[in-house]
Amino acid sequence: MLMLRSITIYAALLLVVVIAGCSSGRKVFVEHDYSYETNFKDYSSYTFLECERDTNNLCTEIYEAIRRQMQVRGYKLTAEKPTLLVNYGIFYDNLRYQGYMQPVIKNWVDTENEGFRYEPIKYALDKGTLIVSLIDAESDQVVWRGYASGIFKGTESSNNHYRSVVRRIFDQYPLFAKGYDPRRYSEQVGR
């Protein structure tokens, strides 16, 4: 009986180690940076620019995931005078990337503290990087950029993998469109 109990405990521990090992291989690095010269409260609509690369309908899948995330935040998709342009690209090789250490965007938007500075940081991004850029339609300047690397680490066959990656990128952008009240939206959805 003691031997059976020991074997059961050992098997359970082994299973936990195997599961932990599998999930650590699926880690996707997600980060973002943004412009301090931007009034994010003025944006209400957007349109897409073309995907920079398309393979196996991947751009279409990512397009739909981004569209969902923008819609949840109250942004209207329009071809007539959008306030934001959405661009995204998929990079298949390792990538060296210049990002910035910054306060969480929501904290900066709430305070607009002009004392914040950009602190450059260099990243070595793994194969399979998705970069999503929000561009001010009037100035053509990138105002926010979110990115995830390691998106091709074995789970891309999952139906919701890329939707999940895009959501993790947009978790870094917790802002809503001008005039949008998310409480009102959730009340309408609940009806």
Sequence and secondary structure as in RCSB ss.txt:
>XXXX:A:sequence
MLMLRSITIYAALLLVVVIAGCSSGRKVFVEHDYSYETNFKDYSSYTFLECERDTNNLCTEIYEAIRRQMQVRGY
KLTAEKPTLLVNYGIFYDNLRYQGYMQPVIKNWVDTENEGFRYEPIKYALDKGTLIVSLIDAESDQVVWRGYASG
IFKGTESSNNHYRSVVRRIFDQYPLFAKGYDPRRYSEQVGR
>XXXX:A:secstr
 HHHHHHHHHHHHHHHHHHHHHHHTT  EEEEEE TT  GGG  EEEE   S  STTHHHHHHHHHHHHHHHTT 
EE SSS SEEEEEEEE S EEEEEEE   HHHHHHH  TT   EEEEEEE SSEEEEEEEETTT  EEEEEEEE 
TTSS TTSTTHHHHHHHHHHTT     TT  HHHHHHHHH 
